[in-house]
Amino acid sequence: MPKLLDKIDTPADLKGLSPAALEELAAELRQEIINTVSTTGGHLASNLGVVELTIALHRVFDSPRDKIIWDVGHQSYVHKLLTGRKNRFDTLRQFGGLSGFTCRDESRHDPFGAGHASTSISAAMGMVVARDLSGDDYDVVAVIGDGAITAGMSFEALNQAGHLGSRLIVVLNDNGMSISPTVGALAKLLSRVRLNRPLRRAERRSKKILSALPLGAKLYNFGQFLADRFKGLFMPTPLWEALGFTYIGPIDGHSIRDLEHFLTQVRDTSSKPTLVHVVTIKGKGHTPAEDDAVYFHGVSAKNGSGSNVPTYSEVFARTTLRLAREEPKLVVITPAMPEGNFLSIVEAEFPDRVFDVGICEQHAVTFAAGLATQGYVPIVAIYSTFLQRAFDQIIHDVCLQNLPVVFAIDRGGIVGDDGKTHQGTFDISYLSLIPNMIVSAPKDENELQHLLYTAIKSGCPMAVRYPRSPGLGVPLDTELREIPIGKSEVVRNGADVAVIALGASVAPALEAANQLSQKGIEATVVNARFAKPLDKKLITDLAGRIKNIVTVEENVLTGGFGDSVIKLLEESGICDIRVRSIGIPDEFVEHGTQAILRAKYGLDAAGIVRQVAEMLSRKAADFPLRTENKAKTT
């Protein structure tokens, strides 16, 4: 551990450091993050860009009394290192270790947990109102990126903040990036400020020259007064003032001295909402990350498990490109994740038919619904965890009107190291309860392309859910075909137990069946394909012949695939059977590798074998239909 950082146990330890020591500490922090993230994986470029800003915030404000709220939380690694967590930093994103995001259970210096964007100002407003109602006087600071501030939720909070007029500090970390380059009209407005480097250089030089002259400070302050009036012609000052904020900036986000000066000024003089505009470089101090901030936004852990098999995300993008060539009215919408969904290959060929709407999931879904009313075939490419944010739009704007919007849901199921804010373990439940919605999940990458083709041909709202992982390495058919809606398939026959698996759970179910066969237990394995509608005939026929049924899904059990199967059997009057549902119990899934987490919840082959063997070892009389509807954890 670097020498200076060894001496920092709390933010108070920063207070007495000299300017030279602060620069040395900044360099040590960057190196510590690079060294750790290269091993554990995590968000690299975003954290390198806020080193000086984090130091300045903790020198000016008194955490945890003052509340510093990091939007998304993925840029809080420096904050973690400075708030008593440096000795556990090597456990970052590891099972049982530190979260990759802010977490209230982890430290009193994390006043609000976050893994989704654009929540900081709303949370800060809650703390501001609580402070004012309690007659307290602490400061509340929301640190938000330029990508996150474009979201509707941020503007809803800004609107209330300006209306109430209470003391609030919003630090806008402006680096021109979310995961990919920031899009939208506000992003263009901010870029005019960020890219006007001659003006910023002239401001710095004039301050240096004037400060050396008699009456120089007064001259500089008068010049700043005139400059502020002039800057309103081309800077976003009027926008923030119209929302009720005082605008300060732009400030060099890599100058600790400048940051401290302006933050102290705001802390000591402001009595109303203030926006502090800080310009930073994403990936600062690490040349590869500066040169390619998109690639180095998040890096994977070193595990020596390189694979030439394309990921499900890549197969999705290649299939979408193929479909776009065949269907001129196919359009693709993504809320700020074109890189994660590999949509650059589609955008390169069809730039007018791929829309990155920014971190605006609600808008993305209703935008797609509007396109669908005019005969277009929209694909909303989105991660499972982020689709949760558009639940009402799925119901009200898509399914209520039965519009043919396709939801390509990436990161379905257990995602691993990003933890409880990013696990895609709820989508089967929250989508299956919506009328008109078809919910599907492929067993492999070949079936993914067929389900996507089926979805755009269906004429209905349809979700295709796939995992965050490489495919299974199966050959990809050259001809796409429609899969009958609600039709599952038997992929292995056996007389002792029927394992009905959905999506990524089919492969471990097949492996488990082979292991069970060596124990003298023969299993039928069904690739369900559809969580809704279910293949009623196949499932009831199986239940009539095989009296032991196991369902497997990477989703919460409540309202999930297993619950739907049990309901189907009850409605069909089939109650003289034993049923066990394997899935996620009523809890949030923490961070850890996918392998560790699947083993924990019995979702790997070994877990399925163990639970089937346990189930068959009991007497039939011990199994009323619903008592087995639970997950076995280890």
VOVEX-651367 format. One record per residue (C-alpha): residue in three letters; x negated, y, z negated. Coordinates in steps of 0.5 Angstrom, whole numbers, padded with zeros to 4 digits, always signed. Layout:
BEGIN
AlaXYZ/...
***
This chain:
BEGIN
Met+0000+0000+0000/Pro-0003+0007+0002/Lys-0006+0011-0004/Leu-0001+0017-0004/Leu+0005+0013-0003/Asp+0003+0009-0009/Lys+0004+0015-0013/Ile+0011+0016-0011/Asp+0016+0013-0015/Thr+0022+0018-0015/Pro+0023+0024-0011/Ala+0021+0028-0017/Asp+0013+0026-0016/Leu+0014+0030-0009/Lys+0014+0036-0012/Gly+0007+0038-0014/Leu+0004+0035-0008/Ser+0000+0040-0003/Pro+0001+0042+0004/Ala-0005+0037+0006/Ala-0002+0032+0001/Leu+0005+0032+0004/Glu+0002+0031+0011/Glu-0002+0025+0009/Leu+0004+0022+0006/Ala+0008+0023+0012/Ala+0002+0019+0016/Glu+0002+0014+0011/Leu+0010+0013+0011/Arg+0010+0012+0018/Gln+0005+0007+0018/Glu+0008+0003+0013/Ile+0015+0003+0017/Ile+0011+0001+0023/Asn+0008-0005+0019/Thr+0014-0007+0016/Val+0019-0006+0022/Ser+0014-0010+0026/Thr+0015-0016+0022/Thr+0022-0016+0019/Gly+0025-0012+0025/Gly+0029-0006+0024/His+0031+0001+0026/Leu+0024+0004+0028/Ala+0024+0010+0032/Ser+0030+0013+0029/Asn+0026+0013+0022/Leu+0020+0015+0025/Gly+0023+0022+0027/Val+0026+0024+0020/Val+0019+0023+0016/Glu+0018+0030+0015/Leu+0026+0032+0014/Thr+0026+0027+0009/Ile+0020+0029+0005/Ala+0023+0036+0005/Leu+0030+0034+0003/His+0027+0031-0003/Arg+0023+0037-0005/Val+0028+0042-0004/Phe+0034+0038-0007/Asp+0035+0034-0014/Ser+0037+0027-0012/Pro+0041+0023-0015/Arg+0044+0029-0018/Asp+0045+0033-0011/Lys+0048+0028-0006/Ile+0044+0027+0000/Ile+0048+0022+0005/Trp+0045+0019+0011/Asp+0050+0018+0017/Val+0050+0011+0019/Gly+0044+0010+0014/His+0039+0007+0020/Gln+0035+0012+0019/Ser+0034+0012+0011/Tyr+0028+0008+0011/Val+0023+0014+0009/His+0029+0015+0004/Lys+0028+0008+0001/Leu+0021+0009+0000/Leu+0021+0015-0004/Thr+0027+0013-0008/Gly+0023+0007-0012/Arg+0024+0002-0007/Lys+0017+0001-0004/Asn+0015-0005-0008/Arg+0021-0009-0004/Phe+0020-0005+0002/Asp+0017-0012+0005/Thr+0024-0015+0004/Leu+0028-0010+0009/Arg+0033-0014+0012/Gln+0031-0021+0009/Phe+0036-0025+0006/Gly+0037-0023-0001/Gly+0032-0017+0000/Leu+0033-0009+0002/Ser+0039-0007+0007/Gly+0037-0004+0013/Phe+0042+0001+0011/Thr+0044+0006+0005/Cys+0048+0002+0000/Arg+0051+0004-0007/Asp+0049-0003-0010/Glu+0042-0002-0008/Ser+0040+0005-0011/Arg+0043+0011-0015/His+0040+0015-0010/Asp+0045+0012-0004/Pro+0051+0016-0006/Phe+0055+0013+0000/Gly+0054+0006+0004/Ala+0054+0007+0011/Gly+0053+0002+0018/His+0057+0006+0022/Ala+0057+0013+0025/Ser+0060+0019+0024/Thr+0062+0018+0017/Ser+0057+0023+0013/Ile+0061+0029+0013/Ser+0068+0026+0011/Ala+0064+0023+0005/Ala+0061+0029+0004/Met+0067+0033+0004/Gly+0070+0028-0001/Met+0064+0029-0006/Val+0065+0037-0005/Val+0072+0037-0007/Ala+0071+0032-0013/Arg+0065+0037-0015/Asp+0069+0043-0015/Leu+0075+0040-0018/Ser+0071+0038-0024/Gly+0067+0045-0024/Asp+0060+0042-0023/Asp+0055+0045-0019/Tyr+0051+0040-0015/Asp+0049+0040-0008/Val+0052+0036-0002/Val+0048+0035+0004/Ala+0050+0031+0010/Val+0045+0029+0015/Ile+0048+0027+0021/Gly+0045+0026+0028/Asp+0047+0029+0035/Gly+0050+0023+0037/Ala+0054+0022+0031/Ile+0057+0029+0031/Thr+0060+0028+0038/Ala+0065+0023+0035/Gly+0072+0025+0033/Met+0071+0023+0026/Ser+0066+0028+0025/Phe+0070+0034+0028/Glu+0076+0032+0024/Ala+0071+0033+0018/Leu+0068+0039+0020/Asn+0075+0042+0021/Gln+0077+0041+0014/Ala+0070+0043+0011/Gly+0071+0050+0015/His+0078+0051+0013/Leu+0077+0049+0005/Gly+0070+0054+0006/Ser+0067+0050+0000/Arg+0059+0050-0001/Leu+0057+0044+0004/Ile+0050+0043+0008/Val+0050+0039+0014/Val+0044+0038+0017/Leu+0044+0036+0024/Asn+0038+0032+0026/Asp+0038+0034+0034/Asn+0033+0029+0038/Gly+0038+0028+0044/Met+0039+0021+0042/Ser+0044+0016+0039/Ile+0042+0009+0041/Ser+0041+0011+0048/Pro+0041+0019+0050/Thr+0047+0023+0048/Val+0052+0024+0052/Gly+0058+0029+0053/Ala+0059+0037+0053/Leu+0056+0038+0046/Ala+0050+0034+0048/Lys+0049+0039+0054/Leu+0050+0045+0049/Leu+0045+0043+0044/Ser+0040+0041+0050/Arg+0039+0048+0052/Val+0037+0050+0045/Arg+0032+0043+0044/Leu+0029+0044+0051/Asn+0028+0052+0050/Arg+0021+0051+0048/Pro+0018+0058+0050/Leu+0023+0061+0046/Arg+0021+0057+0040/Arg+0014+0058+0041/Ala+0015+0066+0042/Glu+0019+0066+0035/Arg+0013+0062+0032/Arg+0008+0067+0035/Ser+0011+0073+0033/Lys+0012+0071+0026/Lys+0005+0070+0025/Ile+0003+0076+0028/Leu+0008+0081+0025/Ser+0006+0078+0018/Ala-0001+0080+0019/Leu+0001+0087+0020/Pro+0004+0093+0015/Leu+0011+0092+0014/Gly+0011+0086+0019/Ala+0016+0082+0014/Lys+0021+0088+0015/Leu+0020+0088+0023/Tyr+0020+0081+0024/Asn+0027+0080+0020/Phe+0030+0086+0024/Gly+0027+0082+0030/Gln+0031+0076+0028/Phe+0037+0080+0027/Leu+0037+0082+0034/Ala+0035+0075+0036/Asp+0041+0072+0033/Arg+0045+0076+0036/Phe+0042+0075+0043/Lys+0042+0067+0042/Gly+0049+0067+0041/Leu+0050+0068+0048/Phe+0046+0061+0050/Met+0046+0057+0043/Pro+0052+0054+0040/Thr+0052+0059+0034/Pro+0059+0061+0036/Leu+0062+0054+0036/Trp+0060+0053+0029/Glu+0062+0060+0027/Ala+0069+0058+0030/Leu+0069+0052+0025/Gly+0068+0056+0019/Phe+0060+0055+0018/Thr+0054+0059+0018/Tyr+0049+0057+0023/Ile+0042+0056+0021/Gly+0037+0054+0027/Pro+0034+0051+0031/Ile+0028+0049+0026/Asp+0022+0045+0028/Gly+0024+0038+0024/His+0017+0036+0024/Ser+0014+0042+0020/Ile+0015+0041+0012/Arg+0014+0048+0011/Asp+0019+0051+0016/Leu+0024+0046+0013/Glu+0023+0047+0006/His+0024+0055+0007/Phe+0030+0054+0011/Leu+0033+0049+0006/Thr+0031+0053+0000/Gln+0034+0059+0003/Val+0041+0055+0004/Arg+0041+0052-0003/Asp+0040+0058-0006/Thr+0044+0063-0002/Ser+0050+0060+0001/Ser+0057+0059-0002/Lys+0060+0056+0004/Pro+0059+0051+0009/Thr+0053+0051+0013/Leu+0050+0047+0019/Val+0042+0047+0019/His+0040+0045+0026/Val+0034+0041+0026/Val+0030+0039+0032/Thr+0026+0032+0032/Ile+0023+0027+0036/Lys+0025+0020+0036/Gly+0020+0016+0035/Lys+0015+0021+0032/Gly+0008+0019+0031/His+0008+0013+0035/Thr+0007+0013+0042/Pro+0010+0007+0045/Ala+0017+0009+0041/Glu+0016+0017+0043/Asp+0015+0014+0050/Asp+0021+0010+0050/Ala+0026+0011+0044/Val+0031+0007+0047/Tyr+0027+0001+0047/Phe+0024+0002+0040/His+0031+0004+0037/Gly+0031-0002+0034/Val+0026-0008+0034/Ser+0027-0015+0033/Ala+0023-0019+0028/Lys+0016-0023+0030/Asn+0019-0030+0029/Gly+0015-0033+0035/Ser+0021-0036+0038/Gly+0021-0033+0045/Ser+0026-0035+0050/Asn+0027-0035+0057/Val+0034-0036+0057/Pro+0039-0030+0058/Thr+0043-0027+0052/Tyr+0050-0027+0052/Ser+0050-0020+0053/Glu+0046-0021+0059/Val+0050-0026+0062/Phe+0056-0021+0061/Ala+0053-0015+0065/Arg+0051-0020+0071/Thr+0058-0022+0071/Thr+0061-0015+0071/Leu+0056-0013+0076/Arg+0059-0019+0081/Leu+0066-0017+0079/Ala+0065-0010+0080/Arg+0063-0012+0087/Glu+0069-0016+0089/Glu+0074-0011+0085/Pro+0073-0004+0087/Lys+0078-0002+0082/Leu+0074-0005+0076/Val+0071+0000+0071/Val+0067-0001+0065/Ile+0067+0004+0059/Thr+0062+0003+0053/Pro+0062+0008+0047/Ala+0055+0009+0046/Met+0052+0002+0047/Pro+0050+0002+0055/Glu+0043-0001+0053/Gly+0046-0006+0048/Asn+0051-0009+0053/Phe+0046-0009+0059/Leu+0050-0004+0063/Ser+0045-0001+0066/Ile+0045-0006+0072/Val+0052-0004+0073/Glu+0051+0003+0072/Ala+0045+0003+0077/Glu+0050+0000+0083/Phe+0056+0004+0081/Pro+0054+0010+0077/Asp+0062+0013+0078/Arg+0065+0007+0075/Val+0061+0006+0068/Phe+0063+0011+0063/Asp+0059+0012+0056/Val+0064+0016+0052/Gly+0059+0017+0046/Ile+0061+0014+0039/Cys+0068+0015+0040/Glu+0071+0008+0040/Gln+0078+0010+0039/His+0078+0015+0045/Ala+0074+0009+0049/Val+0080+0004+0048/Thr+0086+0010+0050/Phe+0082+0012+0056/Ala+0082+0005+0058/Ala+0089+0005+0057/Gly+0090+0011+0061/Leu+0086+0008+0067/Ala+0090+0001+0067/Thr+0097+0005+0068/Gln+0094+0008+0074/Gly+0092+0001+0077/Tyr+0085+0000+0075/Val+0082-0006+0071/Pro+0078-0003+0065/Ile+0073-0007+0061/Val+0072-0004+0054/Ala+0065-0007+0053/Ile+0064-0006+0045/Tyr+0061-0010+0039/Ser+0066-0013+0034/Thr+0064-0009+0028/Phe+0065-0002+0032/Leu+0072-0005+0035/Gln+0075-0005+0028/Arg+0075+0003+0029/Ala+0080+0003+0034/Phe+0085-0002+0031/Asp+0091+0003+0032/Gln+0089+0004+0039/Ile+0089-0003+0041/Ile+0096-0004+0038/His+0099+0003+0040/Asp+0096+0005+0047/Val+0094-0002+0050/Cys+0098-0008+0047/Leu+0105-0004+0046/Gln+0105-0002+0053/Asn+0102-0009+0055/Leu+0097-0006+0059/Pro+0091-0010+0063/Val+0085-0008+0059/Val+0079-0013+0058/Phe+0076-0013+0051/Ala+0068-0015+0052/Ile+0067-0016+0045/Asp+0059-0017+0044/Arg+0056-0019+0037/Gly+0062-0023+0035/Gly+0061-0028+0029/Ile+0055-0028+0025/Val+0050-0022+0027/Gly+0045-0023+0022/Asp+0040-0018+0019/Asp+0044-0012+0020/Gly+0048-0015+0015/Lys+0055-0013+0012/Thr+0057-0007+0016/His+0055-0010+0023/Gln+0058-0018+0022/Gly+0063-0019+0027/Thr+0067-0024+0023/Phe+0074-0020+0023/Asp+0076-0020+0030/Ile+0079-0026+0031/Ser+0084-0025+0025/Tyr+0085-0017+0027/Leu+0086-0019+0034/Ser+0091-0025+0034/Leu+0096-0021+0030/Ile+0098-0017+0035/Pro+0103-0018+0040/Asn+0101-0019+0048/Met+0094-0020+0046/Ile+0090-0026+0049/Val+0084-0028+0045/Ser+0078-0032+0047/Ala+0071-0035+0046/Pro+0067-0038+0051/Lys+0063-0045+0048/Asp+0057-0043+0053/Glu+0054-0037+0057/Asn+0057-0041+0063/Glu+0064-0041+0060/Leu+0063-0033+0059/Gln+0063-0032+0066/His+0069-0036+0068/Leu+0073-0032+0062/Leu+0071-0026+0064/Tyr+0074-0027+0071/Thr+0080-0030+0068/Ala+0081-0024+0064/Ile+0081-0019+0070/Lys+0086-0023+0073/Ser+0090-0024+0068/Gly+0094-0018+0068/Cys+0095-0018+0060/Pro+0091-0015+0055/Met+0085-0020+0053/Ala+0079-0020+0049/Val+0073-0025+0051/Arg+0069-0025+0044/Tyr+0061-0028+0045/Pro+0056-0028+0040/Arg+0049-0024+0039/Ser+0044-0029+0041/Pro+0041-0033+0048/Gly+0046-0037+0051/Leu+0045-0045+0051/Gly+0041-0045+0057/Val+0047-0049+0061/Pro+0047-0048+0069/Leu+0051-0042+0071/Asp+0056-0044+0076/Thr+0056-0040+0083/Glu+0063-0040+0084/Leu+0068-0037+0079/Arg+0074-0040+0077/Glu+0080-0038+0073/Ile+0081-0042+0066/Pro+0089-0043+0065/Ile+0091-0038+0059/Gly+0091-0042+0052/Lys+0088-0049+0055/Ser+0083-0052+0051/Glu+0078-0058+0053/Val+0076-0065+0050/Val+0069-0065+0050/Arg+0068-0071+0046/Asn+0072-0077+0044/Gly+0073-0081+0037/Ala+0078-0084+0033/Asp+0076-0082+0026/Val+0076-0074+0026/Ala+0078-0069+0030/Val+0074-0062+0030/Ile+0077-0057+0034/Ala+0072-0051+0034/Leu+0072-0044+0037/Gly+0067-0041+0041/Ala+0059-0041+0039/Ser+0062-0046+0034/Val+0063-0052+0039/Ala+0055-0053+0040/Pro+0054-0055+0032/Ala+0060-0059+0032/Leu+0058-0063+0038/Glu+0051-0064+0034/Ala+0055-0066+0028/Ala+0059-0071+0032/Asn+0053-0074+0034/Gln+0050-0074+0027/Leu+0057-0077+0024/Ser+0057-0083+0029/Gln+0050-0085+0026/Lys+0054-0086+0020/Gly+0059-0090+0023/Ile+0064-0084+0024/Glu+0067-0082+0031/Ala+0069-0075+0032/Thr+0073-0072+0037/Val+0071-0065+0039/Val+0075-0060+0042/Asn+0073-0053+0045/Ala+0079-0049+0043/Arg+0077-0043+0048/Phe+0083-0039+0046/Ala+0085-0037+0039/Lys+0091-0034+0042/Pro+0095-0037+0045/Leu+0093-0044+0042/Asp+0094-0050+0046/Lys+0100-0053+0043/Lys+0100-0060+0046/Leu+0093-0062+0046/Ile+0093-0060+0038/Thr+0099-0063+0036/Asp+0098-0070+0040/Leu+0091-0070+0037/Ala+0095-0069+0030/Gly+0099-0075+0032/Arg+0094-0080+0033/Ile+0088-0077+0028/Lys+0090-0076+0021/Asn+0084-0072+0020/Ile+0083-0065+0023/Val+0077-0060+0022/Thr+0077-0053+0025/Val+0071-0049+0026/Glu+0070-0041+0027/Glu+0065-0036+0025/Asn+0071-0031+0023/Val+0074-0030+0016/Leu+0079-0036+0014/Thr+0084-0031+0013/Gly+0089-0030+0019/Gly+0083-0033+0023/Phe+0083-0039+0028/Gly+0084-0045+0023/Asp+0090-0041+0019/Ser+0093-0041+0026/Val+0092-0048+0027/Ile+0095-0050+0021/Lys+0101-0046+0022/Leu+0102-0049+0029/Leu+0102-0056+0025/Glu+0107-0054+0020/Glu+0112-0051+0025/Ser+0111-0057+0029/Gly+0113-0061+0023/Ile+0106-0065+0022/Cys+0105-0065+0015/Asp+0102-0072+0014/Ile+0095-0070+0016/Arg+0089-0068+0012/Val+0086-0061+0015/Arg+0080-0057+0013/Ser+0078-0050+0016/Ile+0071-0048+0016/Gly+0069-0041+0016/Ile+0068-0035+0012/Pro+0071-0034+0006/Asp+0074-0028+0003/Glu+0068-0024+0002/Phe+0063-0019+0006/Val+0057-0023+0009/Glu+0050-0020+0007/His+0044-0019+0011/Gly+0040-0025+0013/Thr+0038-0029+0019/Gln+0043-0033+0023/Ala+0041-0039+0021/Ile+0041-0038+0014/Leu+0048-0035+0014/Arg+0051-0041+0018/Ala+0048-0046+0013/Lys+0050-0042+0007/Tyr+0057-0042+0010/Gly+0057-0049+0013/Leu+0058-0047+0020/Asp+0051-0051+0022/Ala+0051-0058+0024/Ala+0049-0060+0017/Gly+0054-0056+0014/Ile+0060-0059+0019/Val+0057-0066+0017/Arg+0057-0065+0010/Gln+0064-0063+0010/Val+0067-0068+0014/Ala+0064-0074+0010/Glu+0066-0070+0004/Met+0073-0070+0007/Leu+0074-0077+0009/Ser+0071-0080+0002/Arg+0077-0077-0001/Lys+0084-0081-0001/Ala+0090-0078+0004/Ala+0094-0077-0002/Asp+0089-0072-0005/Phe+0091-0067+0002/Pro+0097-0063+0002/Leu+0096-0060+0009/Arg+0094-0053+0006/Thr+0089-0055+0000/Glu+0083-0056+0005/Asn+0084-0049+0008/Lys+0077-0047+0005/Ala+0070-0046+0007/Lys+0065-0050+0003/Thr+0059-0046+0001/Thr+0052-0048-0001/
***
